[in-house]
Amino acid sequence: MTWQLGALVVLGVALAAGFGWYERARPDARIVALVGTLAAFAALGRIAFAAVPNVKPTTDIVLVAGYALGGGPGFAVGALAGLTSNFFFGQGPWTPWQMAAWGATGMIGAALTVGWGRRIGRWPLAIACGVCGFAFTVVQDCGDWVTYSDHSLTQLGLYVGRGLAYDAVHAIGCVAFALAFGPALIRSLQRFSRRLQVTWSEPGAAPEPGAASRSGSATAALVVLGVTAGLAAGLSGIPGGPAPARAAGSGPAGSGAAAGHAAALSPAAAVGRARAYLVAAENPDGGFGSAPGQSSAGLFTGWAALGLAATGRSPLALNHARHSAIDAISADPPGGDVGALERTILVVRAAGVSPRSVGGHDLLAALARRRRADGSTADQVNLTAFAILALRSAGSVVPGRSYGWLRARQNRDGGFGFAGGAPSDADDTGAVLEALAGAPGASATRTRAVRYLRRAQNRDGGFPAQAGQSSNAQSTAWAMQGLVAAGTAPASVHRSGSPSPTDYLLSLIAPDGSIRYARGQYQTPVWVTGEALMALAGRPLPIAPVPAPAPPPGTPAARAPAAATSGSPAPAAAHRRRARVSGFGRHTSSARPRARAGTHGTPAGRLVAATIAALGARGGLALTA
């Protein structure tokens, strides 16, 4: 049994036990409706604040629900919030981890009544929310380690250690939300719960002192939270759910004013604008952050450098501060991260630098040590595909068993998933097509994969991370590169008269030249633009060495890297956790839930129906099939 399957079984049993516990309580229909509403509220809180990285009120809402209503309802609110919100962000192997972690948060909320009774203070509540928020993100880091790594302790340290700062942001946000509305929400829920209970009292008994004032303050706090969520949704271009499709790009501010202009751009003009955007976004150290002005990171530097290399700009080109992308990635060696190792080889080879001696390290030898006897890399499709691309970029011989292992992982529908047996997706299928370009005996495999991509195309011309999801730029870019590698022009791919993938990417050009993640979504623009730029330039991986320009007179020559970059092109979870995105730059998978006859008569069935109904009533969240 693989780690991934074992974890899925354990999480499935835990979630089934949690819902069974809630089911046995036989909650009143009014409690079911309240729990469904809270789950929808928690999910929409996550969606509304999508524009603010890792700052979400979901953890607070779930913990408060458990504190006010009990462990069973708290678990149900948390688990359903994770499930339903991912109909927007994308279902995938991270969903059970999120459901279990938020379900446990609801149970922890119920446990707080043991120490504080029903009168917890504002600061103890805020501290509890902060601790649970931090623990939630650490659990997701561990889930990524189980799902995407080779399961070594070194990899565990990388996944958890590198996420600590990001995890702390979520914890701080949880503290802020708890201080703002936590006590008022608790009082409101407790009051609602009391009104559902019938008790006998002596005639003429006075009402509880202060009840009216507390009710008023609770209502005011909820109104403030709702208005804040609405403003955040508006600023992020997400009015309670996916934004309606439109012809072209709202930029960072979400404006559609440049729609006609973006749609009129030719691919060559779009490449020029996107290239100029990335050049301007380069930091003084030569690296790139997720957006202009953000701190450099190996992941973003690597993909931005490859995107620019696809347009003819060498990663050794110096910026205004006389540093290059190679300078930036040299300061951050890949360590035990095999995905970072693969991406580093691709980047240094695009710069014409030998991977045999990078800061005293032989990257190709390190990659060879990660190859298993069956030819795979970490027993994952995407890592094996990138290993093949890295070897080809260096002119090394690719073992025939690696090609054979990869071909054997093709699904019945012709596509490929991130691992054997995983559902097919456009990102991994495109990457495999790049890896199998020119591979002996792979012609039939490539033909079936191209047919899969043609069927997977959405009506807007783009490609989704999984069937049933909306299109996004990065999935579309990987599909386009796979098509080019297989000898199919993306501009010729039109499903039932749809626009082409190229047209879809052109519709996402923002006024500043960046490329939006999707219509109505603007996130990690440097990363998205770098990957989309390779597709628009028609340059699949590996990118041949680009000659470095001669340095200006008096400028020291560009330096070869002393070390290599970190981060991973493998899924980790993508936005995406970190928006739950993979190194291909995508969210993975979504499938519409199938209704079963007879389930709505049970508390769990009614709870799911109530949650979906509440989501529909509070933002028009579309569940597309």
N, C-alpha and C positions, 0 to 999 in steps of 0.2 A: 504494500500500500504506500502510495506517495505521501509526502508531507501535505500537499495541497488537499488530497482526498481525505486524509485523516483529519485535518483541521475542519474540513467541511462537514464531516460526519459528527465530530464533537460539537461544533457550533449548532448543527441542525438538531441534535438531541437536546442541547441546552435550550434552544429557542422553542422547540416543541414542548419541553417540560414547563417553560415559563408560560406559554399560552394555555397549556393544560391546567396549570395552577389557576390562572385567571378564569378559565372555563368552569372549573369546579366550583368557583365562588358563586356562580349563577347571579351575576350582577343585574340590578334593575335596569330596564330599558333606558331610563333617564341617565343612569350612570354610564351606560354604553354610549349614549349620545354625547355626554360630556367628555368621555375619554377620546372618542373619535374626533371631537372638535379640538381638544388639546393637541392630539397627534397632528392634526392638520395645521394648527397654529404653530407647532414646533417645526414642522416641515417648511411652512411658508416663511418662518423666521430665518431659516437657513437660506432659502431662495432669495428673500428680499435683500439680505446682506451679502449676496454673492460677489458684489463689487469690492468688498472689503476683505482682503485675504485672511482667512482663518478666524475672523471675528464674527461669531454667530450666537444668538440667544438660545439656541436649541437645547444645549446642555442645562441651562438654567430652568427652562420651561419644564423639561423632563424631571429634574430633581424636585422642583416645587410641586409638580403633579404627584410624585411619589410621597412627598412629605404631607400634602394635604389630603390625598385620597387613599393612600395605602400602597403596599408593595405590588400587588397584582395590577391595579390600574397604572401605577407608575411604570412597571415593566412594559405593559402594553403600549403606553404612550411613547416610550423610548424606542421600542422595536419598530412600531409602525411609522414613527417619524423618520427613522433611517431608511425603511423600505420605500415609503411614498415620496420622500424628497429625491430619491435617486431615480425616479421616473423623469426628473428634470436633469439631474447631474449625470445620470448614466448608471445602470445596474452593472455589477461585475463581481469578481471574487471578494471585493472589499465590503460588499453590502452585508453579508452575514456578520462580519466583524463589527460594523457600525451598529447593526441591530442589537447584537449581544452587548456591546459596550454601553449604548444608551439605555438598553433594558436594565443592565446592572446599575446604571446611574439612578433610574427610578426607584430601584429597590434600596439603594443607599439613602435616597431621600426619605423613604419610609423609616429607615433605621435611625434617622436623626431624631425621631420623636422619642426614642428611648432616653436620650440624654437631655433634650430640651423640651419634651412634651409638645404642646401645641403653641408655644410662645417663644420661638427661636428669635434671637435678636438679628438686627440687620447685618452686623459684621460677622458673627458666626456663620450666618447663611452665605454671605459673600465668600468667606474663606472656604466653606464646603464646596461651593460652586467652582471656585478656582482650582481646588485640588481635584475635583471630579473632571473638570475640563482638561487639566494637564494629563490626568490618567487616561482619559478617553483618547487623546492624540498619541500617547505612548503605546496604547493597545493597537492603534492603527499602524504605527511603525512596526510593531512586532508582527502584525498581520501581513504587512508588505514583505517582511523578512521571510516569513513562512511561504508566501505565495510566489515570490519572485527571485529569491536568492538561492545559493547553494547550501544554505543552512549551517554555515560555519559560525563560530563565535565572533570571528573578525567581522563577518558581514552583519551580524546582529549589532555589534558595536557601531558599525557605520550607519546602519539604518536608524538606530535610536539616537546615537550621539549627534549626527548631523541634523536631526530634526528637533533637537531640544529648544533652540531659539524660536523656531516656528511654533512648537508646542506651547512655549511660554506666552506667545501672542494670544493663542486661544484662551489660555488660563486667565490672562489679564482682562480679556474681553468679557469672560464669564463673571469675573469679580465686578466689573463696571456695570454689567446688566443687572446683576443681583442687587447691587446698591441702589440702582435706579428704580427697579420695579418689583424686586423679590417679595418683600413683606406685604405690599399691597395685593400682589397676585395670590399670595397664600391666604390672606383674609378673604378675598373674593371667592376662592375655591372652597374654603372651609364654610363660608356662609351658604354657598350654593349646596354643598353636601348636607349641611344641617337642615336645609329646607326640604330635602328629599326624605328626611327621617320624621316619623310620626312619634311624638312623645306626649304624655299626659302631664298636665300641671294644674295647680289650683287656679280656680277662676280669679281674675283680677290681678294675677301676678304681673309685676312690672317687667317691661322688656329689658334686655341686657343693656347696661349703660354704655353709651358710646357707639351702639350698633349703627345708627344712622350716619354718624360722622365717618366711621370706618368704611361703610359702604360707599359713601361719596368719594373718599380718597382712593379706594380701590378702583372705582369706575374711572376716575380722572387719570390714574396711573396707566390703566389699560388703554385709554384713549390716546395718551401721550405715546405709549409703545406702538400702537397701531399707526399713528401719524408718522413716527420715526421710521417704522418699517416701510410705509408707503413712500416716504421721501427717498429712502435708500433704494427701493425698487425702481423708482423713477430715475434716480441718478445712474443706476447701473443698466438702464434700458430694459429692466425686467419688471413689468407692471403686474406683479403677482404671479407670473408664469412666463412661458416663452413668448418673446416678442413676435408680432406678426411678421411674416416674411415681407421684405421689401427689396427693391431692385438693387440698392447699393448702400455703401458705407456710411453709417454714422461713425464718426470718429470717436475719440476718447470721451467727448462730451455727449455722445449719443445722438448727435444731430444727423438728420438725413438730408441736409442741405446740399451735400456734395454727391447725391445719388446719381443724378444724370451725368455729372462729370466723370465719376468713377466708372459708370457703365460704358462711357464712350472711350475709355482708355484702351489702347492696343496692348497686347502682351509685352511688346518691347518697351512701351512707355511705362507700363506698370513695373517692369523689372527695374527701369531706371529710377523710378520714384522710391521703390522699396529698397534698392541699394543705397540711395542717398540717405534714407531714413536710418538704416543700420550704421552707415559710416558716421553719421552725426550722433548716434547713440553710444558709440564706443567711449569707454571711460579712459581717463588719463593713464591708467595702468595697462591699457591695451585690451582689457577684458570687457565683458558685457554683463549687465544685470537683466532681470526679467523685463524691465522697462527703462527708458532713459532716466539717468540719475540714480538708479538702484545700484547697490554694490555688486561687483563682479562675482560671478560664480562659474565654475567649470562647465556645468550643464548648458547655460545660456551662451557662454563664450564659444563652446564647441559648435553648437548649431548655427549661431550667427556667423562664425568663421566659415563654416561649410557653405552656408547660403551665399556669402560674398564670394567665396571661391568659385561657386557655380557661375558667377557673372564675370570672372576673370580677375578678381582682386585677391592677391595672395595673402594668406594668414601671416606672412612675414612683413606685409606693408606697414610702415610706421604711421602712427597718428600724429596729431599736432604736438603731443608730449614726447614724441620720439620713442614710443613703445608700440609693440605689435600684439596681436592676439596670441602668438606663440610665446611672447614674454609672459603674458598673463597666465596661460595654462601651465607654463613651466614651473610656476611657484606652487602648484597643487598636484602632487603625484597621485596616481589612481589607487594605490594601495591594493587591497584585495577585491576591489569592485571590478568584476570582469566586464560589465557593460561600459564602464568608464575607460577601461583598457582598450576596448574595441573602438570606441569613439575617438580616443586619443590617437590611435594609429591612423584612422581616417583623416584626422585634422593635420597631423604632422606630415603625412604623405601628400596631402593637398598643398602643403607648403614646400614640398620637395625635400623634406628632412628625413633621414634614415631612421626607422624605428628600432634599428639594431643597437643604437647607442644614444639614448635620450637621458641625459643626466646620469650616465653610468649604468642605466638599466637597459636590458634587451627586452623590449616590449613584445616582440614576436615569440621569444622563448617563453615569456610569462604567459602569453596566450596559449601556446602549445601545451603548457602544463595544465591548463584548465580544460583541455579537450579530453573527453571520456573515450573509453575503448570502442564504443559504438559509433564514434565520430561526432557526437553531439557536444554542445557546450552547455554545461549545467542542466542538461536534459530539457532545455527549453527551445522552442522553435525560433523565437525572435533573437535570442542570444546566439544561436547557431547560425542564423542568417547573417547577423552582423559579424560573426567571426569569419565567415566565408568572405564577406565584403572587405574586411580588414586585411586578410591574407592576399586577396586579389590586388588591393591597393598597393601592397608592398611587393608585388610580383612574385609572391611565394606560391608554391604548389598547394592546392587545396586537396586534402585527402578525399578519395572517391567515396569512402564510407560516410563522410560528412554530407555530401550531396545525396547519397542514398538514404541516410537517416532523415534528411529534410523532406525528400520526396515522399517517404513512407508516412509522413504526418499530415498529408493532405486529407481534408475531410471529404465526406461524400458529396457535398455540394460544390466541391472544387476549390474552396477557400482554405485558409489556414488561420488557426488561432495562435495565441501567444505560447501555448504549450500543447502537447499531444492530447487530443480529446476536448480541448477548449473550443467554444463556438467560433466559427469563422468571423473575421472582421476585415475591413478594408485595409487597415494599417499594416497588420502582419502579412496579409496576402500580398500587398504591394512590396513589402520588404523582401519576402521570399522570392518574388519575381525578379527583383534586383539581384538577389544572391544566385538564382538559377539561370541568369542570362548567360547563354552560351554553354551551359553545363551539358556534358554528354548524356544522352538518353533521357533528357528532361523535356523534350518537345511536347509530349502529350500532357505532362503535368502543367506546363506553362499555358497550354491552350485551355485546359479546364479552369485554371485560375483566372485567366482573362474573362472567360464566360461568367464566372462567379462575380467578378467586379462589374460586368455589364448589368447583371441582375440586381446587384446591390446598390446601384446608383439611385438616388432620390429624384423626385420630379423637378426639383430646383436645379438639378445638374450636379450637385455635390454628393459627397459620400458621408454616411454616418459612421460612428464608431462601432455600432451594432445595428442590426436590422430593427427598424421601428423607431430609431432615434432621428433627431434632426441632423442635418448636414453640419460639418464643421471644417475649417480650413485645413487643419493638420491631417485628418483622415483623408480628405480630398487630395492633399499634396502627396501623401504616401501612395495612394491609389494611382495618381497620375504618374509618379516616378516608376511604379511597377509596370504600368501600361507602356511607357516609353521604353523601358528595359526589354519588354517582350515584343517590341516592334509595332505597337499600336499607338497611333496618334491620339492623345486625349481629346483634341478638338473634334474628333470623329465619333466620339462616344455620346450617344443621345438615346436615353431610354424612353421609348414611346413619344418621341418628339420633344424631349426635355432639352434645356440648354446643355452645353457641354461642361465638363469639370472646369475647363479653363474659364468659361463664362462665369461660373460660380465664384471662383477665386477673384476674378476681376471685380465682381460685385461687392467684394469685401474690402476694397482699397479705401482707407481712410484719408481725409484731407492731408495729413502729414506724411503720407506714403506708407504707413504701416498697414498691416493686414489684420483685420479683426478675426477673432477665433470663430465667430459665427454671427449671423444676423441678430443684432441686439445684444451681443456679448463682446466685450473688449477686455481681454485678460492676457497676461504675459506676452505683450506685443512683440518684444524682441525675439522670443522663442518662436512664436507663430510665424512671424515674418521671415525668419531664417529658413524654416522648413518649407514654407510656401514659395520662397524665392527659388529654391532648387527646382521645384516643379514648374514654375512659370518660365524658368530659363531652359527647361527641357534637359536637365543634367542629372540623371540618376546616379546613385552611388555605385562604385567609388569614383570620386572626382580626381582626375589626373592632376599631377603637380602643376601649379600655376607659377610661372616665373615671378620672382620678387622684383619690384621696381628698383632701379638704382637709387641709393639714398642721396639726398641733396648734398651739395658740397659742404664739407665740414661736419657731416653727420656720421657718427659711427655706424658701421655696417650692421644690418639686422642680425640678431643673434639666434643661434639654434637653441632649442629648448634644453634646459638643464634637467627637467623632470617632466612629468605628464600630468594630465588633468584628472579631475575626479568627477563624480556624479555618475549617472548611468543612462544609457539609451534604452535600457529595458524598462518595461512597465513597472511603475513604483507608486495609481496610482497613483491615478493618476488623481486632472485638475479634477490623469484625474481626476494618494490623496493629493496634497499640494495641488487642489482642484482635481484630484484623482486622475492624474495624467501619467502616461508612460513616457519613456524616452522617445518613442515615436511621436509623442506629443498628443495624447488623446485620452478621452474617457472611454472606458470599455463597456460595452454590452448593455442591452436593454431588451426585455421581452414583456409584452403586455400580459398581465395576469389573466388566466382563464377562469371565468366564474364557474363554479360547480353547483349542480342542482342540489338543493336542500341545505346549503351552508348558511343561508341567511336566517335560518330558524335558530341557530345557535348563537350564544353571546359572541364568540369569536367571529362568526360570519357577519353578524349584525355590526360588530365593531369595525371590520374592514369596510363594510358598506357605508357606515357613518363617516369614517375617515375620508373615503373617496368623495362622498357627497359634500363633506365640509370643505375639502380642497376645491371642489368645483364651485361652491358658493362663495369662497373667499379669494378668488383670483383667477378663475377660469383656467386652471392648470390643465393643459391638454395631455391626455394619455394616448399617444398615437400608437397604432399597430403597425 
